[in-house]
């Protein structure tokens, strides 16, 4: 196999970017870890978009802007007044990054964009793991992360055999014929399989896992969306509509099993990522039944999830 050409790291400029909210306790560690893993690039820029924080995240970002070269941030304030859905708010913030890369002159020579979660997801990233992505034979336009233990990010995953439809929509449909526990296992739990770090890259229609590295042309080829009109207007992980646009334009997306960014090894008592609220008992069970009677199951569960979302 002839190795796919991509601009060498030592000659390339990269933008580290991502949305944050209430990230004060984790962002500095993650940010420094990510910066150190990218220090082999010719030049590193950083752009963070903040919204809806009620801690001192903005103060920390102001500190970074004075401390680190090429660091910028945008604070959009209380975005929840404008966009009630969390998925729409995240998509809005990521689209501001796309707009900046497309229009801001200081990013006009950026070759790659590293879209990253900065909430504790990237503590195991190293410069060696980043460099290994450039050694892959696969002609990737987007390369995304893997985790120790179970691959957790099923909501952002799209693959014709592994996860062909939105996992939470699948769960909703399965609950018409199965109990909630079985529906959850089929739609989410059994798909969170460990990926051996020595395995070949896995081509997908969408993935994220807390870190994705994009060639500039691919990054600018789509728009994030938290609601998917093509799937009946359901709430979705904002990566899936965005990556669908990239795939439609011929760009290729891979999970790199060696790009381990965090440890998701779970003990038996751990909770599956984005799992619905556990069933109530006693008086709470009666309250839940009454709520479902009044509002319907889907609407009532959304209210509960909104109440527990930080």
C-alpha positions as CSV (number, residue, x, y, z in Angstrom):
1,X,0.0,0.0,0.0
2,X,1.3,3.5,-0.9
3,X,1.1,5.7,2.1
4,X,-1.4,8.6,1.8
5,X,0.2,12.0,1.6
6,X,-0.5,14.6,4.2
7,X,1.5,17.6,5.0
8,X,4.3,16.7,7.4
9,X,3.8,17.8,11.0
10,X,7.0,19.8,11.1
11,X,5.7,21.9,8.2
12,X,2.0,22.1,9.3
13,X,0.1,24.6,11.3
14,X,-2.7,23.3,13.6
15,X,-5.6,24.8,15.4
16,X,-6.6,23.3,18.7
17,X,-10.3,24.2,19.3
18,X,-13.4,23.2,21.2
19,X,-16.5,24.4,23.0
20,X,-16.5,24.6,26.8
21,X,-19.0,25.1,29.6
22,X,-18.2,25.1,33.3
23,X,-14.8,23.6,32.6
24,X,-12.9,25.5,35.2
25,X,-11.8,22.5,37.2
26,X,-10.5,20.4,34.2
27,X,-9.6,22.8,31.4
28,X,-6.1,23.8,32.4
29,X,-4.9,20.2,32.7
30,X,-6.5,19.1,29.5
31,X,-5.3,22.2,27.6
32,X,-1.7,21.9,28.7
33,X,-1.7,18.2,27.9
34,X,-3.1,18.8,24.4
35,X,-0.7,21.7,23.8
36,X,2.3,19.5,24.7
37,X,1.1,16.8,22.4
38,X,1.0,19.2,19.5
39,X,4.3,20.9,20.1
40,X,6.0,19.2,17.1
41,X,3.8,21.2,14.7
42,X,5.3,24.2,13.0
43,X,2.8,26.5,14.8
44,X,-0.1,25.8,17.1
45,X,-3.1,28.1,17.5
46,X,-6.0,27.7,19.9
47,X,-9.6,28.9,19.8
48,X,-12.1,28.1,22.6
49,X,-15.8,29.0,22.5
50,X,-17.5,29.3,25.9
51,X,-21.1,29.5,26.8
52,X,-23.4,29.3,29.8
53,X,-20.7,28.9,32.4
54,X,-21.5,29.8,36.0
55,X,-18.1,29.0,37.4
56,X,-14.8,30.9,36.7
57,X,-14.2,29.3,33.2
58,X,-14.1,32.8,31.6
59,X,-11.5,34.0,34.0
60,X,-9.3,31.0,33.2
61,X,-9.7,31.7,29.5
62,X,-8.6,35.3,30.1
63,X,-5.6,34.0,31.9
64,X,-4.7,31.7,29.0
65,X,-5.0,34.5,26.5
66,X,-2.3,36.3,28.4
67,X,-0.1,33.3,29.0
68,X,-0.2,31.3,25.8
69,X,0.8,32.5,22.3
70,X,-1.9,32.3,19.7
71,X,-4.6,31.7,22.2
72,X,-8.1,33.2,21.6
73,X,-11.5,32.6,23.0
74,X,-15.1,33.7,22.3
75,X,-17.6,33.9,25.1
76,X,-21.2,33.9,23.8
77,X,-22.7,34.3,27.3
78,X,-26.0,32.8,28.2
79,X,-26.8,30.9,25.0
80,X,-29.5,28.9,26.7
81,X,-31.8,31.9,26.5
82,X,-31.6,31.7,22.7
83,X,-31.2,27.9,22.2
84,X,-33.0,25.7,24.7
85,X,-31.5,22.4,23.5
86,X,-28.0,21.5,24.7
87,X,-27.2,19.8,21.4
88,X,-28.1,23.0,19.5
89,X,-25.9,25.1,21.8
90,X,-22.9,22.8,21.3
91,X,-23.4,22.8,17.5
92,X,-23.7,26.6,17.5
93,X,-20.3,26.9,19.3
94,X,-18.6,24.5,17.0
95,X,-20.0,26.3,14.0
96,X,-18.4,29.5,15.3
97,X,-15.1,27.7,15.1
98,X,-15.8,26.7,11.5
99,X,-16.7,30.3,10.7
100,X,-13.4,31.6,12.2
101,X,-11.3,29.1,10.3
102,X,-13.0,30.1,7.1
103,X,-13.0,33.9,7.6
104,X,-10.3,35.0,10.1
105,X,-7.1,35.9,8.5
106,X,-5.0,34.6,11.3
107,X,-6.3,31.1,10.6
108,X,-5.9,31.4,6.8
109,X,-2.8,29.2,6.8
110,X,-4.1,26.5,9.2
111,X,-3.6,23.0,7.8
112,X,-5.3,20.9,10.4
113,X,-7.9,21.4,13.1
114,X,-7.9,19.4,16.3
115,X,-11.5,19.6,17.7
116,X,-11.2,18.5,21.3
117,X,-13.3,18.2,24.5
118,X,-11.5,19.9,27.3
119,X,-13.4,18.4,30.2
120,X,-11.0,15.6,31.3
121,X,-11.3,13.5,28.1
122,X,-7.8,13.9,26.8
123,X,-5.5,13.2,29.7
124,X,-3.7,10.3,27.9
125,X,-2.9,12.1,24.7
126,X,0.8,12.3,23.9
127,X,2.9,13.7,21.0
128,X,3.8,10.1,20.0
129,X,0.1,9.2,19.6
130,X,-0.4,12.3,17.5
131,X,2.6,11.6,15.4
132,X,1.5,8.0,14.8
133,X,-1.6,9.4,13.0
134,X,0.7,10.8,10.3
135,X,2.3,7.4,9.9
136,X,-1.0,5.7,9.0
137,X,-1.4,4.3,5.4
138,X,-5.1,5.1,5.4
139,X,-6.0,8.3,3.5
140,X,-7.8,9.9,6.3
141,X,-9.4,13.3,6.1
142,X,-10.6,13.0,9.7
143,X,-9.0,10.8,12.4
144,X,-10.7,10.3,15.8
145,X,-9.8,8.9,19.2
146,X,-10.2,5.6,21.0
147,X,-10.2,4.9,24.7
148,X,-8.8,2.3,27.1
149,X,-11.6,0.0,28.1
150,X,-14.9,0.4,26.3
151,X,-15.3,2.7,23.3
152,X,-17.9,5.0,24.9
153,X,-19.1,7.5,22.3
154,X,-21.9,5.6,20.6
155,X,-24.1,8.6,20.2
156,X,-21.6,10.3,17.8
157,X,-20.9,7.0,16.0
158,X,-22.3,6.1,12.7
159,X,-21.4,2.9,11.0
160,X,-23.5,0.7,8.7
161,X,-23.1,-2.5,10.8
162,X,-21.9,-1.3,14.2
163,X,-24.4,1.6,14.8
164,X,-26.5,2.3,11.7
165,X,-29.0,4.7,13.4
166,X,-29.0,7.1,16.3
167,X,-28.6,5.0,19.4
168,X,-31.2,6.8,21.5
169,X,-33.7,6.8,18.7
170,X,-33.1,3.1,18.4
171,X,-33.7,2.7,22.2
172,X,-36.9,4.6,21.9
173,X,-38.2,2.3,19.1
174,X,-37.1,-0.8,20.9
175,X,-39.0,0.2,24.1
176,X,-42.2,-0.4,22.1
177,X,-41.4,-4.2,22.2
178,X,-38.8,-4.7,24.9
179,X,-38.3,-3.4,28.5
180,X,-36.1,-0.4,29.1
181,X,-33.1,-2.4,30.3
182,X,-33.0,-4.6,27.2
183,X,-33.6,-1.7,24.9
184,X,-30.7,0.2,26.5
185,X,-28.4,-2.8,26.2
186,X,-29.1,-3.4,22.5
187,X,-29.0,0.3,21.5
188,X,-26.0,1.4,23.6
189,X,-24.4,-1.0,26.0
190,X,-23.5,-3.9,23.8
191,X,-22.0,-1.5,21.2
192,X,-19.5,-0.1,23.7
193,X,-17.0,-2.7,22.9
194,X,-13.2,-2.3,23.5
195,X,-11.2,-1.6,20.4
196,X,-7.7,-3.1,20.6
197,X,-5.1,-0.3,20.2
198,X,-3.1,-2.5,17.8
199,X,-6.1,-2.9,15.4
200,X,-6.2,-1.3,12.0
201,X,-8.0,2.1,11.7
202,X,-11.8,1.7,11.4
203,X,-13.5,3.7,8.6
204,X,-16.8,5.1,9.8
205,X,-19.5,7.6,8.7
206,X,-19.1,9.5,12.0
207,X,-17.2,9.2,15.2
208,X,-15.6,11.5,17.8
209,X,-14.7,10.1,21.2
210,X,-13.5,13.4,22.6
211,X,-10.9,14.3,19.9
212,X,-10.9,14.5,16.1
213,X,-8.2,15.8,13.8
214,X,-9.4,17.3,10.5
215,X,-7.7,18.3,7.3
216,X,-8.7,21.9,6.6
217,X,-10.7,21.1,3.5
218,X,-12.7,18.5,5.3
219,X,-13.3,20.7,8.4
220,X,-14.8,23.5,6.2
221,X,-17.1,21.1,4.2
222,X,-20.0,20.9,6.6
223,X,-22.0,22.4,9.5
224,X,-22.7,21.0,12.9
225,X,-26.4,20.5,13.9
226,X,-28.0,19.4,17.2
227,X,-31.3,18.5,15.5
228,X,-31.4,16.2,12.5
229,X,-34.1,17.2,10.0
230,X,-33.3,14.2,7.9
231,X,-34.1,11.9,10.8
232,X,-37.4,13.4,11.7
233,X,-36.2,16.3,13.7
234,X,-34.8,14.3,16.6
235,X,-32.0,15.6,18.9
236,X,-28.7,14.1,17.8
237,X,-25.0,14.2,18.6
238,X,-23.9,17.3,16.6
239,X,-21.1,15.3,15.0
240,X,-23.4,13.0,13.0
241,X,-25.1,15.5,10.6
242,X,-21.8,17.3,10.2
243,X,-19.9,14.2,9.3
244,X,-22.7,13.1,7.0
245,X,-22.0,16.2,5.0
246,X,-18.3,15.5,4.9
247,X,-18.9,11.9,3.7
248,X,-21.3,13.1,1.0
249,X,-18.5,15.3,-0.3
250,X,-16.1,12.3,-0.4
251,X,-14.1,12.9,2.8
252,X,-13.0,9.9,4.8
253,X,-13.3,9.4,8.5
254,X,-11.5,6.9,10.7
255,X,-11.3,5.8,14.3
256,X,-7.6,5.4,15.0
257,X,-7.4,2.6,17.7
258,X,-3.9,3.7,18.7
259,X,-5.1,7.3,19.5
260,X,-6.0,6.5,23.1
261,X,-7.1,9.7,24.8
262,X,-8.5,8.5,28.2
263,X,-9.4,5.5,30.3
264,X,-13.0,4.4,30.2
265,X,-12.4,1.1,32.0
266,X,-15.5,0.6,34.0
267,X,-16.2,-1.1,37.3
268,X,-19.6,-3.0,37.6
269,X,-21.2,0.0,39.3
270,X,-20.3,2.6,36.7
271,X,-23.0,4.3,34.7
272,X,-23.1,4.1,30.9
273,X,-22.4,7.4,29.2
274,X,-25.6,9.5,28.6
275,X,-27.7,6.7,30.2
276,X,-31.3,7.7,31.0
277,X,-32.3,8.3,34.6
278,X,-32.7,5.0,36.6
279,X,-36.2,3.8,37.3
280,X,-37.7,5.3,40.5
281,X,-39.2,3.3,43.4
282,X,-42.0,3.8,45.9
283,X,-43.5,7.3,46.0
284,X,-41.1,8.5,43.2
285,X,-42.4,5.7,41.0
286,X,-46.0,7.0,41.4
287,X,-44.8,10.5,40.6
288,X,-43.1,9.2,37.5
289,X,-46.2,7.4,36.4
290,X,-48.3,10.6,36.9
291,X,-45.8,12.6,35.0
292,X,-45.8,10.2,32.0
293,X,-49.6,10.2,32.2
294,X,-49.7,14.0,31.9
295,X,-46.9,14.7,29.4
296,X,-46.2,11.4,27.7
297,X,-43.1,9.2,28.3
298,X,-40.7,10.9,25.8
299,X,-41.5,14.4,26.9
300,X,-41.4,13.6,30.6
301,X,-38.0,11.8,30.3
302,X,-36.7,14.9,28.5
303,X,-37.8,17.0,31.4
304,X,-35.9,14.7,33.8
305,X,-32.8,14.7,31.7
306,X,-32.8,18.5,31.4
307,X,-33.1,18.7,35.2
308,X,-30.0,16.6,35.7
309,X,-27.9,18.2,32.9
310,X,-25.3,20.5,34.5
